[in-house]
Amino acid sequence: MKRYEEYLDYALSVVTYVPRLCVGIYNAVERHMPTTLECNYEGKKKGYDIVRKREEKDGTSTNTEEKASN
């Protein structure tokens, strides 16, 4: 009878391992996570250059630079 109790305890611990793990991770994150997160970075839009190659009618290629206006 003692052997069956040991097997039952082991089977119960194996079956409940995943839920216990999930609850433990949830509690740890909830305990150590701040209530608000602050981000001190500001997004800025930057102008950039676009370089395109254009082929002329005679087959030679020339580089033209255009600036983005946004």
Helices and strands as residue ranges (DSSP letters): H 2-15, H 17-32, E 49-55, E 61-67
